Amino acid sequence: QVRLVESGGGLVQAGGSLRLSCAASGSIFSIHRVGWNRQAPGKQRELVAYITSGGSTNYADSVKGRFTISRENGKNTVYLQMNSLRPEDTAVYYCNADDLAGSGYWGQGTQVTVSS
């Protein structure tokens, strides 16, 4: 089992920055990919970015050049640095982890609100 706890959300003006954190605990040795997803009101949840155990990263087109995913192994934490935020980035952001057995785990989410 893997437990994920997100933090770092909040209210920011357009053009501002936030850094989200996803702290993992439990069977973290089995994790092979950690991603950040978001869900805006009335919309489907979408993948924003992910990072693999090998360090490869991938981003949604809508956030390329503005968001950066990274990890700090010593703290079992994955970060999402979000710069140049836009009102359309407003959503609940969820961290998820996939393990080698194909199981997925989700955090409780953190709200990000970008005002215009």
Protein Blocks (a to p, Z undefined) as FASTA:
>chain_A
ZZdddehiacddehiacddddddehjfllpcbdcdddddehiacddfbdcdfkopacddf
klgokaccdddfklopacdddehiafklgccdddddddfkopacddebjaddddZZ
